Amino acid sequence: MMSLFKRVYNIAKREIFSIVTKPVYLLSMVIAPLFCYIFFTTLMWSGLPSEMPVGIVDLDNTGTTRNIIRNLDAFQHTKIVNEYSDFTHARKAIQKNEIYAFFYIPRGTTEKAISGRQPKISFYTNYSYLVPGSLLYKDLRTMSELASGAITRASLRAKGANDQQAISFIQPVVINTHALGNPWLNYSIYLSNSIIPGVLMLMIFLTTIYSVGSELKFGTQKEWLDKSGGSIIVALTGKLLPQTFIFFLMSLLYNIYLYGYLNFPCNCGIMTMILIGLLLVLASQGFGLFLIGLVPSLRLALSIGCLWGVLSFSISGMSFPVMAMDAPLQTLAYLFPLRSYFLLYVNFALHGYSIIYVWLPLIIMIAFISLPIFILKRLKNTMINYVYIP
């Protein structure tokens, strides 16, 4: 037993020397994750962009339409920066990136509304910028519906109805909306909890593949295997142990930063998220080992690992709901560790569910950790017989 620990210790010491002396390890294990932590959280420090520039084309210019414009300007995400004389000038302003959207009120809107002739109010948003376009679309659509109500109220007032009667007619049923999990509608809470673990997962993929693949590339795999006494398990344990420790510290850091310092919602307690972060580290290492064992070519394995990591952001469910994807893609989503992590985060941190409701993602994460079992024999044979061809 002491001999086993000594062999693991010797290989771990050898790996620590590589980590300290090769800048690529410092970059992928510490600098890149830290940069992403700071970059994404400071980029969305206020949660959502506010007071984005919007233009107005008010050809009607009545008291009712001016009141609509004042109400639109009071929205959190909208700031009226200019009023244009016609549609063409407003369109050119969007094309020059002076505004993100504009609200168009045609001539005779109020008169048509009062006489019951159904006027049309239009709005235009620039969806080249997804976040501003989406937020302003929501504000402008809401204002359009409110404008319809305001014009209907003016029509009812003209017919002798008081304000209470008019409101009862316009909105007979009052709807209350309550956002669950993220009631502040903070975009940083939505995005940072997915992108930051995803970037760390990608770095783990690449580092694990590189650390094993570089042994094959530089012809040091036999020396590495000899130090382990010919045991591939001892060789991999000693090599990955220092990396696991460093990556766990990085996952610990982002959990403390997000839930301790930034006070993001965490209904399961920070210790649960730290354990889930450890699962992510081990699952990512397991998948990285599986790739380099399955495809014992450093260049090809790194390419596959990079592709798999980047696709994780699209298919994990954070940018588009998996349940709305085609059935084959819904099944494929579970082949990405980030998907299981995302489900664990949502169900534990946001909803505070019991473990009984999230047993499937946990099993999948454990399956990723166990993947190297299937390539141990193949990897050992590769280490013994592999000859690198430049």
Disulfide bonds with the S-S distance in Angstrom:
none
